[in-house]
Amino acid sequence: MAGVYISWPFCAQKCTYCNFASGVEKPEIQAEYLGALCRHLSFQEWPFTPETIYIGGGTPSLLAPDKLARIVEQIPGYPWREFTMEAAPGSLQPQWVNEWVRLGVNRVSLGVQSFVEKELRQTGRRHSALTVVEDCDLLRQAGIGNFNLDLIAGLPFQTQESWEESLAWIERLQPPHVSVYMLEVDEDSRLGLEILGQGSRYGAGAVASEEAITANYERAALLLEALGTPRYEISNFARPGFRSTHNLKYWRGEPYLGFGVDAHSYDGAMRWGSPEQVSEYIAYVERGAPREIAAEAVRPLEERFLTGLRLDEGLIVDLETLPTTLRTRIETAITHKLLVWNGEYLRFTPRGILVSNEVFEGFLGADDLDS
């Protein structure tokens, strides 16, 4: 199942924890970017008919419907099996949501992150719990019953008690899909950079320990399982029939094309991407969007393990046929109860999920993954 990812990298404000290629830009810059994005789509030779679209960012819910129409009218396959729009709570308008539905949108992902005011204000978010309630009601009234709510475990000033408050709102709202991320600490966000520098701005000094963050993640997983919304991927939980069709293709190695800033594409053999800056992307499109930008051949086994193991279902593996280095590292992870193999499927254990990045790094270090 093939798909399309569209990047709309503009926001009303930049959140302190955000490590995506997004930000605040003047309307004229956004207009120039929209023109480049549409040109990029117009000269694309489609190797497949897309079944899914995902428009992320940024805050694409701030994109007026007539501008959204200019983008999606370039993409074949309407009506798509799944068309997801990322949205910031408080940015939804009834008329716009109805237009989204007309254009084919049938799934919305709300970047809630927290329902607790102190946590939200510290990171730059402007919404409240009531805002999210109103947005969920609006989506359901418009016929979009398939929606996701994002949460982040580890935001500044988050405690076990405040996390329980956010989870209580999840229980009340009963979303069919929930994403739970553990706070990423890296230099690509203002908060992450401040933490790495042992500073105190953006609430960096009030971020919980890794142990507390993982405990909150585990608590969320247990609650969602009890609510009939089990985990199907490391960070994603869904009721039956509500898994993200588009995102599953990333983890199952299916092809997709990406358009816009920092968007990536994959055809099963090669992966390539677009520049990370708006001005560079516009110039890139003017050059004909050459595929050679950031292009690299994937290592088949590495790709299979780094994506497929993210799924709770795991992946079918015959350990005896694997290259020696990879097999040894898998057996070591099994010994340490980070992975489990039933003779057919290899999966993370609950403990392994919490240190999955370290396990993946071990696979990246194997020197015999090209086969």
N, C-alpha and C positions, 0 to 999 in steps of 0.2 A: 504494500500500500504506500504510494508516494505522496509527498506533501510539500507545502511551501511555507517558509517562515518569512515574515515581513518585519523589519525593524523600524519603529517610529521612536527615535531616541530623545524625545523632548518631554519635559516635565514642567509643572508649575513651580516646583522647588526640588532641589537635590537632597535626598535623604542622607543622613550621615553614615548609615551602614551600607549604602548602595555601592557595589563594585562593578556595575554595568557601564557600558559606554553610552551614557545618557547625561542630559543636563538641561539647563534653561537657555533658550535662544530667542532672539528677536523674531517677530513674525516674518520679516522679509527673508531671513535665513531659512526658516521652516518652509516658506514657499519655494525657495530655490531647491531645497532638499526634495520636496514633493515632486518637483519637475524632474529632477535627476532620477528619483525612484521610479517614476512612471516611464521614463525613457529606458531605464534598465529593463523593466518588464516588457516594454514594447519590442525590443530586439532579441528577447530570449527565444531560442528555438527549444520547444518543449519536447523532451525525450519521453514524457509520460503525461497522462492527464491527472492532475492532482486530485486526491480524494479528501485531503485535509488542508486547512489554512490556519496558521497561528500568527496573530499580529501582536507583537510584544514591544517592550521598550525599556525605559521611557513610560509615557502614559498615553497610549493610543486612544483612550476614551476621550481625550481632549480634541481629537481630530474630528472636525465637522463632517457630517454624513456625506455631503457632496464631494469632499476631498477623499473620503474613504472610498466612495464610488469610483473615483478616477483610478484608484489603485486596483480594486478587485475586478473591475471590468476588463482588465488586462490578463486575468488569470482564467484559463479554461477550466471546465468541470462543474460549473454551477448547475444545480445546488450541490454543494460539497457535503460529504458525509459528516464532517465536523469542521466548524469554523469558530475558532476561539478568539475572543477579544480580551486583552488584559485591560483592567480598569482600576483607577484609584477610587476608594470610597469617597462619595461626595461629588464625583464628577459626572454621575449618571443623570440624564435628563429624559423624561418620558418620551418626548418626541424623537430624540436621538435614538433611544433604545428601540423604538418601533421601526425607525429607519434601518438600524442594524439588522433587525429581523428580516426586513424586506431585502436587504443585500445578502442575506444568507447566514448571518451570525446566529449560531444556535448554542453557543457555550461562552460563558464569561468567567474570567479569573480575577477575583478581587484581591488586591494587595493589602489585606487588613493588617497583618503583622502582629497586632496586639489590640485588645479591647480596653486596655488600661490607660487612662489619660496621661499619667506621669510618664509612662514609657513612650507613648506616642509623641508627646510634646518634646521630649528630650531628643528624639531622632528627627524632628522636623515635620512629622505627620500632623495633619490638621483635622482629621475626622474624629468622631466619637463612636461609642458602641451603638448609639441610637442611629447614627448615619448608616452604619452597616445594616441594621435592622430594616431601615427604609429602603436601602438599595436591594436587599434580598426580596422584599415585598414587590418592588418595582419590577425586578427581573421576572419573578413568577407571574405577575399580572400580564407581562408582555409575552408570556409563553416560553421564557427561557428558564426551564426548571433544572437545566444542567449547568451548574456553576460551582466554582472552587473558591475556597477561602484560604489564604496564606497565613501562616503563623511563623514567628521566629523565636526559637528558644535561645535566650541569652542576651536580650536587649538590656541596655543600661537600666538599673534600678529594678529589674525583674527579680522577683522572689518566688519561692514555692507558692506562697499565698496569692500573689498577683497572677501567676501562671494558672492557678486553679480558677481564678476569675475569668480569664480568657477562655479556658476550656468549658466553663459553665455556659458561656455565650454560644459556643459551638454546639453544646448539647441542646440549648433552647432553639437555635436557628435550624438545626438539622440539615446542614448542607450535604449534598450527595458526594462531594469530593473535598478533601482537605489536604493541603501541603504543609508539612512541618519541617522547617529548616533549622539547623543549628548555626548560630552566628559564625560567619566566616571572618577570621582575622587576617587581613592581608593589606598590602600597601595600596590597593586599588580603591579603597574607601577612606574617607576622612576619619571615621571612627577606628577602622582597623589600623591605619597608620599611627593614630594617636596611642592606641594600645601598645603597638610594637615599640613606640618611643617612650613608653611608660609615662605618658602625659595624663592630663585630667580633663581636657576639653571633651565636649560631646558626651559627658558621662562615662568616659573611658575608665575612670577609677571605680565605677559602680557596676562593672560587668561581672557577672558571677563566674565562679571557677568552672573549669571544664567538667568536673565531676557533677556540679549542680546543673549545668546545661544538659549533660547527657541524662541526668535523672529526670529533668523536665521533659525531655524528648521521650524517654521510656514511659513516663506517666501518660503523655498524650497518646502514645501507641496503644497502651492498655485501654484507655477510655474509648478511643475510636473503635477498637476491636469490639468492645462491649456494646457500642452503639450500632453495630452492624456495618461499620465502615473500616474494613481491614486494610492493612498495608499491602500494597502490591509492588511497590518500589521503595527504595530507601527513604525517600522523603514524601511519598505520595500514598494517600489512603482514599478508598472509594467504595461506595456501595456497589452491589452487583449491577452491571450495565452502565456504570458511570466512570470507568477508567478513561483517562485521556488517550483517545485514539491517536492523536497527533504525536504526543510525547512517547508513546509506546514504540513508534517507529525508530526513534533514536536508540532505544535500548535493544531493539530487535534487528538492527543493522539494515533497515529499509532506506531507500533513497529519498532525498529531499533537496530542495533548492532554496537558498536564502538570498534575500534582497534587502539592501540597506546597510547602514553602519554596523560593522562587526558581525554581520550575518554570515553563516557558514553553510556550505553545501557538501553533499556526499552522494556518490554514485555507486557505492559498493566497492570501489577500488581506490578512488582518490578523494581527498578532502581539500577544500579550498575556501577562502574567505574574502571578505571585503575590508577595507581600511577602517580603523577605529575612530577616526575624526570626521566630522561632517564635511569640512572643506576638502579633505583628502578623498572622501567618497564621491563627492561631486566631480572632482577632477578625474577620478577613476572611471566614472561612467562616461565622461567626455572622451576618454581613451578607448571606449568600447568595452569596458569592464572585463579586461583580460583574465581568463581563468587562472593564469599562472601566479596571480597574487596569492601568496601564502598557501600555495598548493603543495601537497605531499601525498605520497603513496602510503596507504595504511598498511600496517602489519596485521595480516588476517587473524592470527591467534590472539594477539594483543587486543585488537579491536573487539573480538568476540568476548573475551573475558572482562574487559573494562566496562563494557556496556551490558552484556547479558547477565552478569552476576549482580547487577543492581536490582534486578527483578526478584521478588520473593519466590517465584516459581523456579528460579535458578536456570541452569542450562545443562543440556545433555552432554556428558563428558565420558570418554573411555580413558581412564587414567593411564592404562598400559600403552596407549598409542601416542601419548604426549611427549614432546621433547624432554630430555632428561632434567634440565634446569627447572623448567616450569613444573614438571611433575614433583620434583623434590620440594619446591616451595609450596605447592598445594598440600603435599603430605605433611609438611611442617605446620601449616595453618590448621590442618585437620587435627593434628596432635595437640595443638594449643586450643582446640575447640573454637576456632574462629570460622571454620568452614565445616560442612558436613556433606558426605557423599553416600548415597544409598545404593551405589552400584550402577546408577544411571544418571541421576540429577545431582549436580554440585550446587550447594546453596550456602549463603551466609547463615551462621547461627545468630541468635539475638545478640550475643556478646560481640560477634564479628561485625555486625552492622555498625556498632558504635565506634569501631576502629577500621572501618572499611577503607578509608583513604590510605592507611598504612599498609593494608593488604594489597591494595592496587599498586602502591609504589613498589612492592616486591615483585609484582608481575612486570612492571616497567623496567625493572633492572635485569630481567632475564635476557640472555643474549641469543636465545634460539627460538624467537617468536615469529620469525619470518616465514615459516613453513605453512 
